[in-house]
Amino acid sequence: MTVILEINTLVWLRELSDRHGRRITLGEVPGEVWDGIALPGIDTVWLMGVWERSPAGLGIALRDETLMASFRAALPDVTEADLAGSPYCVRDYVVDASLGGPEGLAAARAQLAARGLRLILDHVPNHVAPDHPWLTAHPDRLIQGTPDDLAAAPDAFIEAGGRVYVRGRDPYFPPWPDVVQLNAFADGLRAATVDTLVSIGDQADGVRCDMAMLMMNDVFAKTWGDRAGPVPAEDFWPYVIPRVRARHPDLLFVAEAYWDLEQPLQQQGFDHCYDKRLYDRLCHENADSVRAHLGADLAYQRGLVRFLENHDEPRAATTLPGARGQAAAIAVATLPGATLWHEGQFEGRRVRPPVFLSRRPPEPADEPLRDFYGRLLGAAAAVRRGEWRPLTPTALPDNDTHGGLLAWTWTHEDTRHVVVVNYADRPAQARLPLPWDDLRGGHHRLTDLLTDRTYDRDGDELTGPGLFVALDAWDAHVLSVPARETS
């Protein structure tokens, strides 16, 4: 099971440099820092934002009052020195020299590999910076406009390299001011994307593709119409991914995906796609909604990325504070599929710095929350083995609180676990019939991996009426069920 830790590379290195009193690049990160990243269960590190950022894009951002206001909101004492430009306004897919360049990244990857960790890097398929080399060398890879277009809609077009180009966007929002739109239908762009991803595969073990659904034929055609030209017979990702995997068969492909297009993207070759639907249900809906989501096909669920925050979403400590946030974390940590954690989440950081910033405000660590996550990571690593199966809580007489409970089991040849989460703001009780017939006729000691509490139970009860659970609001059990009976 893939468990990813996302790190804002620029901010992280700046804080390491401040802490050690010297400039630290990727190739100079102390070994004990890498040791601290190799937490239980985490097997993949996403170093977000390593590629060359665009001076031209930064210049545009500095003139954008909306962006500047967001910078001041996150970092009230922000200065121009704190602004590095967006990591999603890529000037070139070369590791930025300020981070240590390609050599520094190679050293970081070796340090991660020595600790059993894979490395994921970004790819932005939809757009590039206005000073990217392709604008002058390969303008056919981008969607172009005319001087009349620029005059009529300056927010939607940009002049660069002596030509007018369309600013990048998705179909539901205004254009991004600092990027230029690539043409997913252009043969040259598709071939160049293969080359770019092969190069990333030379330097990493996986790639997170930004807004991957924007490149799908039907989405792209609806967004750009005649400007993009004829729709190719083959979709974008089925063209790209097999050609990359011919060179890097084991490269992990992760898609940022929205609009319920996760399953089509899985079918087009992605290993994992963001599960934004689960995120929204955990943040804004109830247990019934979450339970319905978890009724989806298991193969599809294995291809999802469960998360509570990332660099695009508010911090979980603000959207899901307190016990509800811990209940949500237990759920995402113990479900099938990949799990994505965000650096700072375990300490309860509340400020989400815009990705343009190289500095974030100091925040005190929430030590009880950090302790909770330390226990959860170890428990999840033990639990997520073998076969996952949802459980249906059974109501007690004259008691309808069972509807607040989410429950599932994991069964491996040498381990068995039950996860029960009360995703409601009131106490809940229910019975959970367990699926293991060999429990009958014995007595069994269940251990909660989050608290170390033990519960002695009769096997006939566990498989008959079922395990009785009574949980306070937002409380949970992560129970280890032994294969042998107790004496």
N, C-alpha and C positions, 0 to 999 in steps of 0.2 A: 504494500500500500504506500503510495507516494505521499510524503509529508513535506511541504515546502515552507521555508522561512524566507520571506521577502525582506531585503535590506535596502534602504535608501543609501546607495554607495557613497555619494558625495557628502551627505550629512554625517554619516557614520565615520568616514575617514577624517572629517574635520574634527569631530568630537574626540576621536582617538588621538589626533595630533595635539589638541588642546590638553588632553589628559596626560600625555607623555612629554609635553613641552618640546616637541620637535615635529617636523612634517613627516607624516606617515602616508605612504602610498600602498597600493594593493600588494606589492611585493615585499613590504616592510611591516606588515601586520604581525605583532608578536604572537608566538605560538599559543600562549595562554588565552588570547582573545579568540583564536580559532577553536580552542578547546571549549570555550564557553558557548560557542555557537552550536557545537555538536551535542545538542540536548537529546534526551531519550526520544526515540521514534523519528526524529527529524533526519531525513535522508537526502534532502535537496535544498540548496541555497540559491535563491534568485537575487543576484546582484543587479538591482534595478538602476539603470542610468549610467552605463559605462562608456557609451559611444560619444564621439566628438559632438559637442553641442554647437549650435550655430550663433556666431556673432550677429549675423543679420537678424535672426529670430529674436535674439535678446534685445536688439535695438528696437524692434517692433513692440516687444513687451514693455519696454521702458516708456513708450509713448501711449500705452493703453491704460487709461485711468481705471477701468474696471479691474484689470489684472493687478495694477499697483495697489488698489484698495484691498484686494484679497491678500496681498503680501503683508500689508500693514496690519490687517486683522489677525493674521497668524503670528506675526513678529513685529510688535509695535515699534521697536527701535531699529527696524530694517534700514540698511544702507545699500547703496548701489554695489558695494563690494560683496554683499550677501547674495546677489542675483547672478546666477550662472546660465540662465536660459533653460528651456525645457529639454529634458532628455528624450521627449517625443517629437522634437524638432531636430532631427538628426542631420548633421552636415556630412558625415561619412561614417561608415561602419568600421571605424578604427578606434581602439580604446584611447580615450582622451589622455593626453600626455600628463595632465595634472593629476590623474589617478594612478599613474605609473606605466601607461602605455601597454602594448601587447605583452612585453616581458613581465610587467607587474601582474597582469591578469593570469599569465601562465603560471607564475609562482603561486598566486592565490588558488588557482585550480589544483595545483599539486598539493597544497596544504589541505584543501578540502578532501581530495581523494585519499590522502593518508589517514583521514578520519572517517572514511567510508561515506563521504558526502558527494553528491553530484552537483554540478553547476548549471544554472539556467541563466540565459541572457535574453534581452528584449529584441524583437524585430517589429518594425512599424511598416506594415505592407501598404497602407493607404496613402501616405504622404511623406514628403521630405522637406528639408529646410529650403528657403529661397536662395541659399548659396551652395546647395548641393551640386557636385560636379555634373550631374545629369542635365541640369538646366541649360548648360552650354554645350555639353558633348553629346547628349542624347535627348533632345527635346521631344522626340516622338514617344518617349515613355511617359509623358505627362499630358494632361488635358490643357489645351491652349485656348485662349480667347483672342479678342481683337482690341485695338485701341478704343473702339466705340463701346465695347463691353466694359472696359475699365472706366471710361468716362461716365457711363450710365449707372454702374454699380461698383464703386471703388471698394466697398466692403467685401465683395465677392471675388474680386480679381486683383492681381498683383503684377507689377512689372519687374522683371528680373532677367538678367542676362540678355537684355535687348529684346525680349519678347514679353507678351502678356500671357499670364497663366491664371488658371482658376485656383482660388484658395481651397485647401482641403476642408471637408466637412462630412458629417453624416446627415441623412435626410431629414432629421427631426430638429436640428439646431442650426443657428447661424454659423457661417464659416469660421474656422479657427484663423485668427489673424496672422499667425506666424509661419504657416506651412502651405505647401503647394501640392495640388492633387495629382497623384499618379493615375495612370489609366490601366485598370485591370484587364481591359480587352486587348491591349497592345502586345503583340508577340514579343517585341523587344523587352518590355517590362517583365513579362512572365519569365523569359530566359534569364534576365538580370536578377530577378528574385531568387531563382534557383541558385545562381552563383553566390548571391549574398548569404543565403541560408547555408550553403555548403561551407562558406567561409566561417560563419558562426559555429557550425558543427565542428570545424577544425579547432575551435577555441573553447567549446563548452559541451555539455552532455544533454542540453535541452534548450528549447526556445519558447518564449512566451510571446505569442503573436497578438499585437495590439489591435483591438476592434476587428477581429478576423472576419466577422460576418459581412463587413462592408465590401469585401472583395468577391463575394458570391455573385454569380452571373445575374440572378434575378434582382438582388438588392442593388447592384451597381447599375443595372439598366434603368431601374426605377429612379435612382438618384440622379443619373446624368443624361439619360435619354440619348439623343442624336449626337451629343458632344463626344460620347465615348466611341462611336462607330458601331459597326455590326457586332452582334453578340456572338462570341465564339461557340463552336459546337461543344467544346469541353469546358467544364467549370474551372475556376482559377485554382482552387486547392487540389483537386484531383490531378491537375497538370503538374503542380509544383511539388507536392509532398513526395510522390513516388520517385521523382528525379533526385530529390535531396537524399531520400533514404537509399538510393542506389549507391551513394557515397558514404552515408552514415546510417546504417540500418537501425541502430539503437537510439537515434536522436529522439528525445522526448518532445512531442509537439503539444503545447498548451495554448488554448484559444481563449482570449477575452471575448465573450459572446453574450449577446442580449437578444431580446425579442423572440424568445422561445425557439431559437435556431440552434440550440446545443446539439440536438440529435442529428440534424442534417450535417453539421460540421464534424461530428464523430464519424458519420458515414462517409464523409469526404477525406478522412485520414487522421483527424486529430485524436490524440490519446485521451486528452482531458479538456473539458470546456467549463468555464465559470458557471456555477449554479447560483445565478442571481435570483432566481425564483425562490429558492430556499432562504436566501438572505432576507428577501423582502417579507416572507412569511414569518420568519423568526422575529424580525424587527417590528412588524406591524399587525400581525394576525395571531391566530390562536393554535392550540394543539390540534384541533380538527383539520385546520388548513395544512399544517405541517404533515400530519398523518396521511392526508390525501396525496401530498407530494411524494411521500415515501412509498406509495403503492405502485410507482412506476416500475417498468421492466428493470430487472437487476443488472443486466448487461449495460443498459443506459446509465444507471446510477453509478456503476463502477467507472464510467467515463466522465464523471462530474468533479468539479473542484468546489469543496465546501469551505466557506469562509465567513467571518464576521466583520472583517475590515481589510482594506488594502489601501494603496496610496490614492485611489480614486474615491473611496468611501470615507465618511466620518469615522472617527475613532470609536471603537466598540464601547469604551468607557463612557462616552456621551450618549450613544444611541441605545445601548443596552446596559445601563448601570446596575451595580449591585447584584443581587441574587439572580435576577432574570438573565443577566449577561453570563453568569456562571452556568446556569442551566442550558443556555444556548451553546456555550462552549463545549459542554459535555456532549451535547447532541452532535455537533459537527465533528468532534474529535473521534467519535465512535461509530460513525456511519461508514458504509462502503464508499469507495471513490477516493480521490486525493483530498488532502486537507491543506489549506493555505493559512499560515500565521504571518503576522506582520510585526517587524521589529518595533518594540515599544508597547505592543499589545499586552505582553505579560506583566509589564510594570504599571499598566493603567494610564498610559499617556492619553491626554484628552485633546491636544492640539494636533490637527493634521496640517503639516506644512505643505504649501503648494510645491510642486516638483521643481519649480524654478529656483527655489531657495537652496543655498548651501549651508544654512544655519537654521536651527529651530530653537525656541525658547527652552530654558531649563524647566524641568518639572520634577517634583519629588516622586519617588517610586512608591507605589501602593504595595507595601510589603505583604499584607495578607493576600492580596490578589496574586502577587508573584509566587507565594507559597502554594496557592491553589493551582496555578498553572503547572508548577513543578510536579505536583502530585498527579494532575490530569495527564500530562504528557507521558509519564511512566505508565499510568493505568491504560491509556489508549494504545500504547505500544504493545502491551501484553494482550489486550482484548482483540485487536483487529487481525485475527488469524482465522483462516478456514472459511466456513459458510456463514453468511449473514441471513437472518430470517426475522421479519417483523412479527411482533406478538400483539394480540388483541386483548386488552384488559377486559375482564368480566366484572360487571357491576355487582355490588353487594345489595342485599335486600333494602329497599327504601333509601338508596344512596346513589345519586347520579354523578358523583364526583369523579368517577373513573374516566370520564371524557377528557379530563385534563392531562392524562398520562400518555406519554410516548414510551414504547418499550420494544426491545429487540434482543435477539440472542446472537452469539457468535459460537460456532462449533468447530473445533479442530480436533485432530486425532488425540492430542494430549492435553487440551485445555477447553473449558467451556465457560461462557460468561453470559450474564444477563445485565442489560442496561435498562434502567427505568428512570424517566425524567418527568417530574411534575411540572408541565409547562402551563401553569395557571397560578393566579394570585390568591388561591385558597387551598387549604389542605385537600388531599385526595386519597381515597382508599379503593382497592380493587383486588381481585384475584388474577394471577397470571399463570395459566396452565403451561408447564414447561414441556418441551418436545422430546425429552430424553427418557425413554421407557426404562432404561436400565437403572434409573433412580429408585424404581419400585422395590419395596421390601427392605430398605435400609434407612439409616439415619445419616444425614449429611450436614456438614458445617460450611456455610456460605460466608465468604469474607468480602467485605466492601473495600475495594482497592483505593478508594478516596479517603476513607477514615480509619481503616484497619479494624473496624468493628466486625464481630462474628455473629452468625445467627445459626442455631442448630434447628434443623427442620427434618420432618419425616418424609421419606421419598414418595410414599403413596399420596400424601397431601400435595406435594409439589407437582405431580403428574395428573392428579385427579382434580379436586376443586382448584388447585393451583397455589402458587406462592402468594401469601397474603402480603400486600405492601400498603404502608400508610406513610405518606410523605407530606411534609409541610409545603407551603407555597414555594415554588421554584427549587425544591430540593430534589435530590437524585440518589440512586444507588448504581454502582458499577460493581457487580457481584461476581466473584469467582466461584464456580460450582465444581467441586472435585469429582473425579471419575469414580473414586472408590468411597465406600461408606465409612463413616467414623466408627470407632469401637465403642 
